[in-house]
Every structure is written in C-alpha cells, then in structure tokens.
Amino acid sequence: MHYDQSWMGYGIVGGLQAGAISVLAGLLLFGLFHWLGRRHGWSYGPQIGWSFLLATLLTVSGDLWDLFYFNYARLQSLQLLKAKLAQVHDPDGIGTRVLCGLLGVTLGIYIGWVVGSRRRGDGHGSD
C-alpha cells in the first residue's frame, strides 16, 4: 500500500527515509507479536514471520509492486507509461527505496528480537 511519499527526498536520501520508517514499523510490530506470542506460547518463528509480513505490506508493498509492474507489465503506449510514472514519487530511486525498506524491516525486527530476548533473560532468545 502506498503511503504519502511527497515529503520524502530523492535517491539515497529517500531510501534512507523509507528504511527508517520500515525499521520503526518492524520494531513496533515485532513488539506486538512478541507480546502476543508470550501470552499464547508461540516460538520466535511465528513472531518474526508475522512481523516481517505485516511490516513489509505496510511499508514496502507499494514500491515493490511498482518495481514489479514497471519491469513486467505490458505498457501498450508511451503515453500510458508516462501517466503511470507520473504517479510514482522518484521513479529513478524506486529500487533503492525497496532495498532500504526491506533491510529496514529486517533491522527493526532484529532490534526487537535482541531487546525482547534480553528482557526475558534467556540469552539468545532460543525457545
């Protein structure tokens, strides 16, 4: 899903901003699923999996879809391509935003896992 990216920078700056949003989303969602998992006896696998899936859907899916669409869709005319590209913020930096977003989700979940396993006192978080 696309969120408002009009305020974001271009190129690597926009990628870093998208990555920061993804870190925060991954961290918050892992915190939520870690809390739910402790209450219901889940291992870390479902907690990490659901956190990654939802954080990716919320923060990266719009740019990921555009990246896929522009590479594989059959655009029948130059005018249609121009119209579709006009709807995308910084089409040149879309790959950078996707990469930084996916790395950001991963980093946010990792930080949440480290903090959650230290608070619980089980060392490396193995259940």
Secondary structure as UniProt FT lines:
FT   TURN            6..7
FT   HELIX           12..40
FT   HELIX           44..59
FT   HELIX           61..72
FT   HELIX           78..86
FT   HELIX           91..93
FT   HELIX           94..120
FT   TURN            123..125
//
